[in-house]
Amino acid sequence: MSDVRALRRSAMVGERHAGGVRDAHCRATAGTAGSYEGARRAGPQAVRKPNFFIVGAPKSGTTSLAAWLDEHPQVFMAPEKEPHFFNEDTPRRIRQLREYERLFKGAESSHRAVGEASTGYLLSVSAVPNILRYNPNARFAAMLRNPLEMAPSLHQQRLYELVEDVSHFETAWRLQDERRRGRKVPSGCSNPFLLQYGTYCRVGAQVQRLLDTVGPDRCHFMFLDDIKEAPRREWIALLEFLGVADDGRTIFPVENAAKVHKYPGLACWILRIGAIRRKLFGRAFTFGILNRANRAAAIEGARPPLSRAMREELAEYFRDDIALLGNLTGRHLSHWLDARS
């Protein structure tokens, strides 16, 4: 049983024995959190729990945001981005609580904010409730982006990750239904859900679920367009939300720009051998210097523009979700639908 499921089971046991508490969710949260706090007190040294989470969305500037926060003296960021520990319903990277908490062993008392960034948490139905069971006081930040730009950018990222083998976005978009049924899935893709670009990019519904679960006071939303236009202003607003001092940052470099493989053959070879290793031994094989060489050979690659017809199709697909996101955040986002952009 995974540690997240153990959290849930522990919470259910706590509910059966807490007759005097009215709210079942609060009983689950209190019982689970208390059991883990007790385990830590028994150990030689307490582990700092993350108290804020960058939950999404993918290809919306979260890597840059995490890198900037990592350089703030009052913030500790997990050294590994995208641990995806708390989501049970979307692809995960770390499954054991002990391994997850090792990410925060470097957090000190001077770090007022301790966090991690997993862009799948916003999409996941289970992640945020599991986070609240682990830390009932957690806060949540999300970067948001026009889905008409986000979907092709995510497709390009999947190409770079070698889980997608259709280079033309429009073709990959039209394959979503078949791939949902397990057909025409690339051999390098272990989970066809990764290729559901429409589902990933309908962030309005995801933001609504987050607000319904957590409430607005513990959520902070940033738009990639605003970061590009006035990064310093948006940075200060985020620091205020996290309760840390202004560090005076004025330079905001871009991280994880769109990339392509300079040597796709090497990248495919590493991926295939890793897949065989994972199938045989349950874990991927690390290639050390070859992996580093492959990453070093990545080059920035411009994404081809969408045709007007494809942009109109995406605008129609995302229209209701963009309207919902605008209502939830108090923003006028109708310009996102402009097919001429």
Buried (B, 14 or more C-beta within 10 A) or exposed (E): EEBBEEBBEBBBBBBEEBEEEEEEBBBBBBBBBEBBEEEBEEEEEEBBBBBBBBBBBBBBBBBBBBBBBBEBEBBBBBEBBBBBBBBBEBBBBBBEBEBBBBBBEEBEEEBBBBBBBBBBBBBBEBBBBBBBBBBBEBBBBBBBBBBBBBBBBBBBBBBBBBBBBBEEBBEBBEBBEEBBEEEEBBEBBBEBBBBBBBBBBBBBBBBBBBBEBBEEEBBBBBBBBBBEEEBBEBBBBBBEBBEBEEBEBEEBEEBBEBBBBEEBEBBBBBBEBBBEBEEEEEEBBEBEEBBEEBEEBBEEBEBEEBEEEBBBBBBEBBEEBBBBBBEBBEBEBEEBBEBEE
